[in-house]
Amino acid sequence: MLAFIGGLGTPEILIILLIILLLFGAKRIPEIMRGLGKGIREFKQASQEAVDEISSLTEESSEDNTTESDDGPLAG
């Protein structure tokens, strides 16, 4: 997940954090992180809902196929 920072050492990361602190200020960083956390949480929830819906549609489809195969295509 964090493979893109593989080439960065501790000094580089500290310099980046210092620049972020200078740009946004100490009071603004918690607000930014809170908003980022909410965004990540909403994304995870939406993706989980999509997976659940796909799973339920797949289950319904397999149940429909089972019912049709029990009767046979020429039943009637």
PEKA-V909039 format. One record per helix or strand. SS is the DSSP state (A for helix, B for strand). FROM is the first residue (numbers start at 1). TO is the last residue. Records with the same first field share a line. If there is no record, write none. Layout:
SS = FROM-TO  FROM-TO
This chain:
A = 3-5  10-24  26-71
